[in-house]
Amino acid sequence: MAVKTTGRNVAAVDGFTALGKSIGIKKGKRDFAVIHSSKICNAAAVYTRNKVKGAPIYVTKKHLEKGTAQAIAVISGVANVATGRRGIRDAFEICELVAEELWLRPEDVLVASTGVIGKYIPMDLVRKGVVGIGKKLKRDHHAAEAIMTTDTVKKEIVVKSGNFTIGAIAKGSGMICPNMATMLCFITTDASLSSAELKACLVNSVNESFNMLSVDRDTSTSDMVVVMSNCTRKADKKDFQETLTIVCKEMAKKIAADGEGATKLVEVTVKNAKTKNDARSIAKEIVSSNLMKCALFGNDPNWGRILSAIGNSHAYFREKKLDVFLQNKQIVKNGVEASDFDGKLISRLMKNDKVNIIIDLKIGKEEATAYGCDMSYDYVTINADYHT
């Protein structure tokens, strides 16, 4: 299966265009993105489970009740969270402004925002900034850059599988612990599936990717993953499901690797668990453990912290049976330190920009992988200075 990154990403799918521009919210940086389809699309989305939700979540949910959409507008720099009725009005107005410029119905425009919580969107800048956007939409664009906040790199991908294409852009660096995170992901495709089929596939893929991702245990108020299909290519649902999961996993890895202050990507795979939920629970607990994340930053093969995280997961396992591998070297065998454990060697291996941990429970057949990163001094600095 061909996996590649290109400047077109979401606009690599025929019929889609996009733009990323500066409207003045973030001085000197792009802060407004639009994704547009030339025809109405079947669409679906999943959202944050934080009980405090941004105004765009409510508006997008409302507009997606009919299962279709034609454009997405994204504001970066202001989250539009905890802004009351005014925030809801502003989110609706953004849809109306974009719809007018693109000759669409407002209810066919979805909206998302990311940034500082508790601040109102400067609508005067939005009203000026949307003027003429219809003429600026194109295949080569800057949308992936325009949705970034504390991200240090753009996150984008295109995957072609047989007859259809999937393109995606995402943002996310901190406040990451889905169900889901201060992360946004927008996916376009030409695969012909109904809205209900898109939703089912999206839920499955998100559960295997974004919902197995943790940077700092904090679930954001603004998370959203949207998929839009213009249904111009025939597609096998099973093939689409597999391809969409690849897209979502790759984007989850990019977010984990770009965690605030992170120096390395961490992948934790739990295999031979009794249930899928047990495997997921243990994998997520390990990548979420702050003690483990600090050990990873220091290249410290402290396997006691791994076992402690396993024990905190509430999953079923047998301590006397579990094996642990770090950078493909066995460090725990049947619940105790491996006889050939070489801490200095493994510490050197941990200096890579990617660290893998494998937990073999040896009590079943289920498996799951979680994605995370280490925690450095810079994480504290970034979050101490974020609002001020």
ZATINU-42190 format. One line per field, with one value per residue: residue number from 1; residue in three letters; x negated, y negated, z of N, C-alpha, C in turn. Coordinates in steps of 0.02 Angstrom, whole numbers. Atoms other than C-alpha are relative to their C-alpha. Example, Ala and Ser with C-alpha at 12.3 -4.5 7.8 and 13.67 -1.06 7.14 Angstrom:
num <- (1,2)
residuo <- (ALA,SER)
n_X <- (-45,42)
n_Y <- (59,59)
n_Z <- (0,-3)
ca_X <- (-615,-684)
ca_Y <- (225,53)
ca_Z <- (390,357)
c_X <- (-45,39)
c_Y <- (-60,-55)
c_Z <- (0,37)
//
This chain:
num <- (1,2,3,4,5,6,7,8,9,10,11,12,13,14,15,16,17,18,19,20,21,22,23,24,25,26,27,28,29,30,31,32,33,34,35,36,37,38,39,40,41,42,43,44,45,46,47,48,49,50,51,52,53,54,55,56,57,58,59,60,61,62,63,64,65,66,67,68,69,70,71,72,73,74,75,76,77,78,79,80,81,82,83,84,85,86,87,88,89,90,91,92,93,94,95,96,97,98,99,100,101,102,103,104,105,106,107,108,109,110,111,112,113,114,115,116,117,118,119,120,121,122,123,124,125,126,127,128,129,130,131,132,133,134,135,136,137,138,139,140,141,142,143,144,145,146,147,148,149,150,151,152,153,154,155,156,157,158,159,160,161,162,163,164,165,166,167,168,169,170,171,172,173,174,175,176,177,178,179,180,181,182,183,184,185,186,187,188,189,190,191,192,193,194,195,196,197,198,199,200,201,202,203,204,205,206,207,208,209,210,211,212,213,214,215,216,217,218,219,220,221,222,223,224,225,226,227,228,229,230,231,232,233,234,235,236,237,238,239,240,241,242,243,244,245,246,247,248,249,250,251,252,253,254,255,256,257,258,259,260,261,262,263,264,265,266,267,268,269,270,271,272,273,274,275,276,277,278,279,280,281,282,283,284,285,286,287,288,289,290,291,292,293,294,295,296,297,298,299,300,301,302,303,304,305,306,307,308,309,310,311,312,313,314,315,316,317,318,319,320,321,322,323,324,325,326,327,328,329,330,331,332,333,334,335,336,337,338,339,340,341,342,343,344,345,346,347,348,349,350,351,352,353,354,355,356,357,358,359,360,361,362,363,364,365,366,367,368,369,370,371,372,373,374,375,376,377,378,379,380,381,382,383,384,385,386,387,388)
residuo <- (MET,ALA,VAL,LYS,THR,THR,GLY,ARG,ASN,VAL,ALA,ALA,VAL,ASP,GLY,PHE,THR,ALA,LEU,GLY,LYS,SER,ILE,GLY,ILE,LYS,LYS,GLY,LYS,ARG,ASP,PHE,ALA,VAL,ILE,HIS,SER,SER,LYS,ILE,CYS,ASN,ALA,ALA,ALA,VAL,TYR,THR,ARG,ASN,LYS,VAL,LYS,GLY,ALA,PRO,ILE,TYR,VAL,THR,LYS,LYS,HIS,LEU,GLU,LYS,GLY,THR,ALA,GLN,ALA,ILE,ALA,VAL,ILE,SER,GLY,VAL,ALA,ASN,VAL,ALA,THR,GLY,ARG,ARG,GLY,ILE,ARG,ASP,ALA,PHE,GLU,ILE,CYS,GLU,LEU,VAL,ALA,GLU,GLU,LEU,TRP,LEU,ARG,PRO,GLU,ASP,VAL,LEU,VAL,ALA,SER,THR,GLY,VAL,ILE,GLY,LYS,TYR,ILE,PRO,MET,ASP,LEU,VAL,ARG,LYS,GLY,VAL,VAL,GLY,ILE,GLY,LYS,LYS,LEU,LYS,ARG,ASP,HIS,HIS,ALA,ALA,GLU,ALA,ILE,MET,THR,THR,ASP,THR,VAL,LYS,LYS,GLU,ILE,VAL,VAL,LYS,SER,GLY,ASN,PHE,THR,ILE,GLY,ALA,ILE,ALA,LYS,GLY,SER,GLY,MET,ILE,CYS,PRO,ASN,MET,ALA,THR,MET,LEU,CYS,PHE,ILE,THR,THR,ASP,ALA,SER,LEU,SER,SER,ALA,GLU,LEU,LYS,ALA,CYS,LEU,VAL,ASN,SER,VAL,ASN,GLU,SER,PHE,ASN,MET,LEU,SER,VAL,ASP,ARG,ASP,THR,SER,THR,SER,ASP,MET,VAL,VAL,VAL,MET,SER,ASN,CYS,THR,ARG,LYS,ALA,ASP,LYS,LYS,ASP,PHE,GLN,GLU,THR,LEU,THR,ILE,VAL,CYS,LYS,GLU,MET,ALA,LYS,LYS,ILE,ALA,ALA,ASP,GLY,GLU,GLY,ALA,THR,LYS,LEU,VAL,GLU,VAL,THR,VAL,LYS,ASN,ALA,LYS,THR,LYS,ASN,ASP,ALA,ARG,SER,ILE,ALA,LYS,GLU,ILE,VAL,SER,SER,ASN,LEU,MET,LYS,CYS,ALA,LEU,PHE,GLY,ASN,ASP,PRO,ASN,TRP,GLY,ARG,ILE,LEU,SER,ALA,ILE,GLY,ASN,SER,HIS,ALA,TYR,PHE,ARG,GLU,LYS,LYS,LEU,ASP,VAL,PHE,LEU,GLN,ASN,LYS,GLN,ILE,VAL,LYS,ASN,GLY,VAL,GLU,ALA,SER,ASP,PHE,ASP,GLY,LYS,LEU,ILE,SER,ARG,LEU,MET,LYS,ASN,ASP,LYS,VAL,ASN,ILE,ILE,ILE,ASP,LEU,LYS,ILE,GLY,LYS,GLU,GLU,ALA,THR,ALA,TYR,GLY,CYS,ASP,MET,SER,TYR,ASP,TYR,VAL,THR,ILE,ASN,ALA,ASP,TYR,HIS,THR)
n_X <- (-42,42,-9,46,-18,5,-27,-71,-36,-73,-20,25,-60,-31,-62,12,51,8,43,22,20,1,-51,21,-9,69,38,53,-6,-64,-44,-68,1,-64,1,-61,-14,-40,-68,-19,33,-19,49,-9,50,2,16,25,-46,3,-67,3,11,3,-59,-2,-23,-73,-22,15,-47,-65,2,11,-58,-26,49,35,35,37,60,20,37,38,34,55,23,-53,-38,-73,-25,-22,-18,-72,-43,36,43,-43,-18,60,12,-50,15,56,-29,-38,47,34,-51,-15,56,7,-64,-26,-46,37,-2,47,68,19,46,42,46,50,41,-10,-68,-29,5,-47,29,-6,-41,16,54,-28,-42,45,43,-33,-16,38,32,-19,49,66,1,38,24,59,-27,36,-49,31,37,-46,-37,47,7,68,32,62,1,-64,-19,-39,12,-44,7,-38,-12,-43,-36,-18,53,-17,47,-15,44,-17,41,-1,66,-10,-67,-15,-17,-68,-59,62,55,-7,20,-50,20,-49,14,-40,6,-48,-30,-72,-32,-53,21,0,59,58,1,21,71,38,2,47,68,19,13,64,53,-2,-21,56,52,4,60,4,-59,-52,-47,-18,-70,-12,18,-47,25,-54,14,-46,10,-42,-30,10,35,-25,48,-20,-2,54,61,-3,11,71,38,-15,36,70,3,-8,58,58,-9,9,72,28,-18,40,71,4,-25,33,64,20,61,-6,-64,-2,-53,-7,-44,-17,-25,-22,-44,-61,-50,24,-1,58,60,-3,7,70,40,-14,26,73,19,-26,34,50,63,28,19,62,53,16,40,67,28,7,-40,-28,-57,-47,-53,-44,-42,-45,-53,-42,-41,-49,-46,-61,-9,16,64,33,67,52,5,12,66,5,55,13,44,7,41,-41,23,-38,-22,-45,-13,61,51,31,67,52,-16,59,-28,39,-13,-68,0,27,-50,-57,16,-31,-59,-58,10,-56,-8,-46,-22,-30,-36,0,-61,-54,18,-16,57,-15,59,-12,52,13,65,31,-16,62,-4,-35,-73,-19,11,-51,-66,2,-2,-49,-52,29)
n_Y <- (60,59,51,55,67,47,66,4,-35,-4,19,-51,-33,39,33,38,53,24,59,19,70,40,52,46,-25,-14,49,-25,-71,-23,-17,-14,-50,-22,-58,7,-49,29,-27,-19,-62,-37,19,-25,27,-19,60,-8,-22,48,27,70,-3,62,17,-32,-69,0,22,-53,-55,20,1,-68,-43,-24,-47,27,64,18,40,5,60,-12,57,-19,54,9,-63,13,-44,38,66,9,8,38,-47,-38,47,11,-61,0,55,-21,-43,43,40,-44,-23,55,7,-60,-13,-60,10,1,-65,-45,18,-21,49,-23,50,-26,53,18,-7,56,62,5,7,69,-9,51,-27,-55,30,26,-53,-48,32,-22,-65,-45,5,-20,-72,-34,-67,11,46,3,-15,-38,49,49,-26,-14,46,-12,-49,23,-24,-14,-71,-10,-65,-24,-72,-26,-72,-22,50,61,37,33,52,25,45,-1,39,-25,-3,-5,-14,-59,-65,-13,2,10,42,62,-21,2,-37,7,-53,1,-61,-7,-66,6,-32,40,35,-49,-42,42,7,-64,-8,50,-20,-56,24,44,-42,-33,49,59,-18,-36,51,43,41,27,-22,51,-3,68,19,19,-53,-16,-33,3,-30,21,-37,23,-62,-5,-62,-60,-24,-55,26,-29,33,69,-3,-13,58,55,-14,18,73,25,-20,41,67,-6,-3,67,41,-22,19,73,21,60,-13,-70,-15,-66,-36,-63,-46,-55,-53,-53,-58,-60,17,-38,38,60,56,-7,20,73,32,-3,41,71,17,8,62,58,6,54,-28,-36,50,31,-50,-3,60,-10,-62,-43,-61,-16,-44,3,48,-33,-46,41,24,-58,-13,54,0,-37,-55,-66,-30,-40,29,-51,-23,53,16,69,12,71,3,-70,-37,-22,28,-35,-66,-30,45,21,25,-51,-18,33,72,44,68,49,-11,21,72,26,-12,44,67,9,44,-43,-53,-47,-42,-55,-37,-64,-24,-73,-29,4,12,68,45,71,44,70,45,55,32,13,65,35,64,48,-6,47,68,16,7,55,64,-6,52,67)
n_Z <- (0,6,-51,14,-22,54,-16,15,-53,7,68,47,24,52,-20,-61,-3,-68,-8,-66,6,-62,-5,-52,-68,-20,39,44,12,27,-56,26,53,29,44,39,52,55,-5,-68,-21,-59,-51,-68,-46,-71,-38,-67,-52,-55,-11,21,72,37,38,66,-5,2,66,49,-13,26,73,24,-13,64,28,58,-7,61,-16,-70,-16,-61,-31,-43,-45,-50,-2,-5,-53,-59,26,-6,59,51,35,46,54,42,40,54,47,41,53,46,39,48,48,47,46,42,29,-32,-56,-62,-33,33,-23,-67,-29,-55,-26,-46,-28,-69,-26,-36,39,55,67,25,60,50,42,40,53,52,26,45,64,58,-9,55,53,-25,-10,52,-16,-42,-50,-63,-52,-55,-40,-29,-58,-53,-57,-25,43,30,70,31,-1,60,31,54,11,57,-5,55,39,-37,-34,-63,-19,-67,-38,-71,-45,-69,-29,-72,-23,41,-30,22,42,38,-23,37,66,53,59,53,48,61,40,56,-7,-2,-57,-30,-62,-54,9,-17,-73,-29,15,-37,-71,-5,12,-56,-58,8,13,-42,-67,-30,1,-59,-11,-68,-39,-2,56,19,8,70,46,54,60,50,66,53,62,56,27,72,16,-33,-50,-45,-68,-39,21,-25,-72,-11,22,-46,-61,13,-1,-69,-40,19,-28,-72,-12,11,-57,-58,10,-7,-66,-24,-32,7,37,32,6,-37,19,-48,25,-47,39,-36,-57,-1,37,35,-47,-44,38,9,-65,-21,46,-14,-67,4,35,-37,-64,-2,-23,56,50,-23,8,72,15,-27,26,-59,10,-66,15,-56,17,48,-38,-41,44,15,-59,-8,57,-17,48,-27,21,-52,-8,7,69,49,25,24,46,11,59,22,-47,-56,-64,-52,21,-50,-55,-35,45,43,-25,39,3,5,-3,38,71,17,-5,63,52,-12,24,66,0,-8,-49,-2,-59,13,-59,18,-59,7,-28,48,70,20,5,11,-1,-20,24,-46,5,-65,-29,-11,-34,43,-8,-53,24,50,-31,-47,37,55,-2,-9)
ca_X <- (0,-72,-95,-166,-167,-135,-98,75,131,319,324,238,413,490,628,553,460,398,312,213,190,158,305,213,258,78,-33,-138,-76,58,210,360,390,529,556,684,764,836,988,1084,1000,1054,971,947,851,799,771,690,767,717,878,820,834,790,929,875,909,1093,1109,1022,1127,1283,1230,1182,1351,1397,1236,1169,1051,955,826,731,669,534,476,306,253,420,512,684,711,801,869,1055,1190,1075,955,1098,1154,977,958,1121,1068,903,1003,1115,968,878,1039,1073,899,909,1091,1143,1278,1215,1269,1150,999,916,811,668,556,398,294,316,471,586,550,675,637,596,738,687,529,629,753,610,509,640,666,612,567,659,526,383,433,314,235,68,105,50,196,88,-19,130,208,49,32,-116,-154,-331,-298,-154,-60,5,22,93,127,182,261,324,457,473,368,370,287,272,201,193,130,86,-61,0,157,158,247,393,540,476,344,309,297,391,387,474,486,543,576,661,712,898,973,1129,1118,1162,1023,899,947,927,757,700,746,651,497,496,507,350,254,300,384,221,121,60,-62,-14,147,249,403,440,604,588,545,623,590,693,699,780,806,863,904,829,736,800,721,728,777,649,509,566,569,391,328,415,337,165,197,256,112,-17,59,65,-120,-159,-65,-154,-325,-286,-226,-268,-453,-465,-629,-566,-414,-365,-265,-200,-129,-40,-15,63,186,347,456,434,482,347,216,274,282,104,30,115,64,-120,-126,-28,-138,-234,-365,-390,-398,-533,-633,-621,-687,-834,-864,-839,-784,-688,-578,-501,-405,-337,-275,-201,-104,-42,20,111,207,341,318,308,132,24,-133,-229,-199,-232,-384,-445,-554,-634,-713,-690,-797,-713,-723,-590,-556,-410,-390,-571,-727,-797,-959,-1055,-987,-1117,-1060,-1203,-1173,-986,-1014,-1119,-984,-854,-944,-856,-714,-596,-580,-477,-413,-332,-233,-195,-61,-58,123,224,223,271,153,151,24,20,-80,-163,-323,-445,-429,-570,-611,-539,-364,-356,-427,-305,-153,-211,-222,-75,54,-61)
ca_Y <- (0,-169,-289,-461,-640,-779,-964,-926,-809,-842,-917,-765,-694,-752,-879,-951,-1114,-1205,-1360,-1418,-1603,-1734,-1839,-1921,-1812,-1748,-1892,-1844,-1665,-1573,-1550,-1514,-1361,-1305,-1136,-1135,-1005,-1047,-941,-895,-755,-616,-656,-596,-650,-601,-725,-751,-666,-809,-873,-1052,-1070,-1209,-1302,-1233,-1057,-1098,-1187,-1051,-917,-1013,-1034,-850,-785,-767,-668,-785,-934,-1029,-1134,-1148,-1311,-1308,-1449,-1431,-1535,-1545,-1387,-1469,-1368,-1431,-1577,-1551,-1601,-1724,-1582,-1482,-1635,-1665,-1484,-1493,-1660,-1586,-1453,-1588,-1695,-1550,-1488,-1658,-1666,-1489,-1495,-1360,-1339,-1381,-1210,-1130,-1212,-1132,-1233,-1198,-1304,-1274,-1382,-1475,-1432,-1569,-1699,-1761,-1745,-1917,-1913,-2076,-1989,-1838,-1947,-2032,-1874,-1770,-1896,-1822,-1649,-1566,-1628,-1570,-1388,-1272,-1100,-1162,-1253,-1290,-1219,-1099,-1245,-1358,-1240,-1225,-1298,-1234,-1107,-1117,-1022,-1004,-839,-780,-621,-546,-360,-280,-108,-30,-142,-272,-401,-465,-629,-704,-847,-856,-962,-916,-932,-956,-927,-755,-608,-558,-511,-628,-779,-960,-882,-907,-795,-824,-683,-686,-540,-494,-321,-296,-255,-314,-432,-288,-181,-325,-348,-163,-156,-317,-256,-94,-184,-315,-180,-101,-264,-431,-348,-253,-414,-510,-654,-721,-636,-795,-775,-935,-1027,-1046,-877,-833,-709,-736,-632,-695,-591,-656,-474,-479,-312,-139,-65,97,56,175,98,-76,-28,39,-113,-237,-151,-169,-354,-381,-281,-378,-542,-484,-442,-614,-696,-590,-624,-811,-811,-972,-964,-783,-710,-538,-439,-292,-143,-18,146,266,440,603,518,601,462,316,194,266,242,64,20,77,-4,-171,-165,-145,-286,-398,-369,-529,-429,-319,-470,-549,-387,-384,-562,-512,-351,-255,-73,-74,78,58,-91,14,147,13,-59,114,138,-30,17,125,249,435,510,632,551,715,739,568,528,353,302,129,87,272,325,430,342,439,625,704,551,530,450,548,639,553,378,249,77,-18,63,31,-148,-177,-100,-216,-369,-342,-457,-307,-186,-28,68,239,322,506,561,741,770,741,685,501,358,167,28,-144,-296,-427,-523,-566,-717,-843,-1006,-1098,-1029,-1130,-1286,-1278,-1258,-1383,-1517,-1462,-1590,-1734)
ca_Z <- (0,-52,93,56,117,-5,0,-66,75,95,-80,-157,-177,-340,-309,-149,-126,27,93,242,274,408,464,609,759,772,718,568,563,466,577,465,358,242,160,18,-94,-264,-221,-65,33,146,312,489,644,819,959,1127,1279,1393,1473,1440,1252,1133,1044,873,935,961,794,694,779,732,551,536,593,410,374,240,225,92,184,348,424,558,674,758,909,1000,1057,1076,1236,1392,1291,1323,1201,1115,1071,993,894,833,776,679,603,543,449,375,320,237,157,80,4,-65,-120,3,133,308,371,245,330,481,603,722,833,932,1048,1211,1314,1378,1244,1116,931,859,734,652,592,533,436,345,325,236,96,-69,-2,-146,-266,-155,-136,-229,-234,-162,-1,178,277,379,437,473,602,707,883,986,850,783,621,499,504,338,237,78,57,-106,-102,-261,-334,-196,-104,75,123,297,398,586,729,906,1023,1202,1305,1223,1303,1197,1206,1118,1138,1089,921,761,609,444,318,138,22,-141,-79,-104,66,155,304,419,345,361,544,584,498,581,756,726,660,798,930,858,839,917,1065,1096,1105,1257,1279,1450,1513,1482,1372,1277,1255,1067,991,826,686,528,369,209,52,-117,-165,-338,-328,-292,-136,-39,139,213,109,158,342,335,240,354,505,426,399,578,654,554,609,790,780,709,852,983,907,911,1092,1180,1226,1169,1109,1057,1000,1111,1049,1177,1114,1230,1158,1211,1328,1380,1309,1189,1326,1440,1304,1271,1455,1492,1336,1373,1557,1512,1383,1503,1656,1697,1791,1639,1523,1631,1630,1440,1431,1539,1441,1603,1576,1741,1713,1887,1820,1678,1798,1911,1764,1717,1894,1889,1732,1817,1674,1706,1700,1795,1863,1863,1676,1600,1494,1450,1303,1284,1115,1074,1221,1356,1524,1622,1612,1704,1813,1871,1798,1650,1693,1552,1586,1531,1587,1506,1336,1340,1398,1243,1134,1212,1142,976,924,934,1080,1077,1227,1210,1348,1325,1450,1386,1440,1280,1099,1101,1057,1059,1029,1111,1058,1167,1201,1337,1452,1451,1539,1389,1422,1583,1499,1353,1465,1594,1459,1349,1408,1451)
c_X <- (-44,18,-49,27,-11,30,75,43,76,25,-30,58,34,66,-7,-53,-3,-40,-21,-27,-2,55,-14,10,-69,-45,-56,3,68,44,72,-6,70,-14,67,6,44,71,14,-29,40,-54,18,-56,4,-29,-29,53,-7,70,3,-20,0,64,1,23,76,26,-12,46,68,1,-8,57,27,-50,-37,-33,-37,-63,-12,-40,-33,-35,-54,-23,50,44,75,32,15,15,75,36,-37,-45,39,19,-59,-14,50,-16,-58,25,37,-46,-34,50,15,-55,-5,66,29,55,-40,-3,-44,-73,-9,-52,-38,-46,-48,-43,16,74,22,-3,51,-38,7,36,-12,-55,26,41,-42,-38,32,14,-46,-31,17,-51,-69,-4,-37,-24,-63,15,-41,46,-32,-39,48,37,-47,6,-70,-36,-65,-7,71,12,48,-18,48,-13,46,7,48,31,11,-61,28,-56,19,-51,22,-43,7,-71,4,74,27,11,71,30,22,-46,4,-27,61,-27,57,-20,46,-11,50,34,75,29,53,-27,-4,-62,-63,-7,-25,-75,-43,-6,-50,-72,-25,-15,-68,-58,2,20,-51,-61,1,-66,-5,62,57,43,26,75,20,-10,54,-37,58,-24,55,-15,46,27,-6,-36,31,-54,29,-5,-57,-67,-3,-15,-75,-42,10,-37,-74,-10,2,-59,-61,6,-8,-74,-32,15,-41,-72,-10,30,-41,-64,-27,-65,5,72,-6,59,0,50,9,30,16,36,64,55,-32,-3,-59,-64,-2,-14,-73,-43,9,-29,-75,-18,23,-38,-54,-68,-35,-26,-65,-59,-21,-42,-72,-34,-14,44,29,62,50,57,48,47,50,58,47,48,53,55,67,16,-18,-67,-26,-73,-55,-9,-25,-74,1,-63,-6,-53,-19,-48,44,-29,37,22,39,4,-60,-52,-32,-72,-56,13,-64,25,-37,12,68,6,-26,51,59,-13,26,60,65,-17,60,-3,51,14,34,31,6,62,59,-26,10,-62,22,-65,22,-61,-8,-69,-30,21,-66,11,42,75,24,-6,55,67,1,9,57,49,-29,-49)
c_Y <- (-62,-51,-56,-65,-48,-67,-5,30,2,-19,47,39,-45,-30,-40,-53,-26,-65,-6,-70,-32,-51,-46,23,16,-43,33,74,17,25,15,48,17,61,1,56,-32,26,19,69,36,-13,29,-28,34,-59,18,26,-43,-31,-76,0,-69,-12,32,72,3,-18,53,60,-15,5,70,47,30,46,-25,-67,-14,-40,3,-64,9,-65,27,-60,-13,62,-10,50,-42,-72,-11,-6,-38,47,41,-44,-10,60,5,-53,19,44,-42,-40,41,23,-54,-8,58,21,67,-19,2,68,52,-16,24,-49,32,-57,32,-58,-12,5,-64,-66,2,-6,-73,0,-54,23,56,-29,-28,56,48,-29,25,69,48,0,25,75,33,67,-4,-57,2,16,35,-47,-46,26,14,-50,8,53,-30,23,10,75,12,66,11,75,20,75,21,-59,-66,-29,-28,-51,-27,-52,3,-50,29,5,7,4,59,61,17,55,-72,-55,-70,14,-4,41,-4,45,-7,65,-3,68,-6,42,-47,-35,48,46,-39,-6,64,12,-48,19,57,-23,-44,40,35,-49,-58,15,46,-45,-40,-38,-20,15,-51,3,-71,-10,-7,54,14,37,3,36,-21,40,-27,59,7,64,58,26,58,-26,27,-33,-71,-1,8,-62,-59,10,-16,-75,-26,19,-42,-70,0,2,-69,-46,19,-22,-75,-24,-57,18,69,6,67,25,65,41,58,50,53,57,58,-16,40,-34,-60,-59,4,-24,-75,-36,-2,-44,-74,-21,-12,-65,-62,-13,-55,25,37,-48,-35,48,5,-60,8,63,51,62,26,42,3,-47,29,47,-38,-25,56,13,-53,3,32,55,66,24,42,-22,51,25,-55,-10,-72,-7,-75,-5,71,42,20,-27,32,67,32,-42,-23,-22,58,12,-35,-75,-41,-72,-51,8,-27,-76,-32,8,-48,-71,-13,-47,40,57,46,43,54,37,64,30,77,33,-2,-13,-72,-46,-72,-39,-71,-42,-58,-29,-7,-68,-34,-64,-50,4,-50,-72,-21,-14,-53,-67,-4,-59,-70,-18)
c_Z <- (0,53,-14,28,-58,21,-12,56,-11,-70,-53,-30,-52,24,64,-11,71,0,72,-4,69,-2,59,72,31,-44,-41,-16,-31,56,-21,-58,-23,-44,-37,-51,-53,0,72,16,54,52,67,44,68,38,69,48,63,7,-11,-73,-31,-39,-69,1,-7,-69,-53,9,-30,-76,-30,15,-64,-36,-61,18,-64,14,76,8,68,22,46,41,55,-2,-3,48,61,-20,-3,-65,-55,-41,-51,-60,-48,-45,-57,-52,-46,-57,-51,-45,-54,-54,-52,-52,-49,-33,25,49,64,35,-35,17,71,27,57,22,48,25,73,20,35,-36,-57,-66,-23,-68,-53,-47,-45,-58,-56,-34,-49,-69,-55,6,-57,-56,21,14,-57,24,45,48,64,59,60,46,38,61,59,58,28,-40,-28,-72,-25,1,-57,-32,-57,-8,-57,8,-56,-37,36,35,65,15,69,22,72,38,70,25,76,16,-40,44,-21,41,-9,28,-29,-69,-46,-58,-51,-58,-60,-38,-58,3,11,57,27,62,58,-4,18,76,32,-11,40,73,9,-6,57,62,-3,-5,49,72,34,5,64,1,73,44,0,-63,-15,-7,-73,-51,-52,-55,-49,-64,-48,-63,-55,-41,-75,-22,37,49,40,71,43,-18,27,75,15,-18,47,66,-8,4,72,44,-17,28,76,18,-9,58,61,-7,8,66,28,39,-10,-40,-36,0,38,-24,50,-28,54,-40,45,65,-5,-39,-34,48,49,-35,-8,66,22,-44,14,67,-3,-35,37,65,-2,24,-57,-53,20,-7,-73,-21,23,-24,56,-9,66,-9,58,-14,-50,37,44,-42,-19,57,12,-52,14,-50,34,-28,58,4,-14,-72,-48,-17,-26,-43,-12,-55,-22,43,60,66,59,-28,57,64,40,-52,-40,22,-37,-9,1,-5,-41,-75,-19,5,-64,-57,6,-24,-69,5,0,47,-3,63,-17,65,-24,63,1,32,-50,-69,-22,4,-11,5,18,-20,49,-11,69,26,20,40,-40,6,52,-25,-49,33,54,-34,-50,0,2,-55)
//
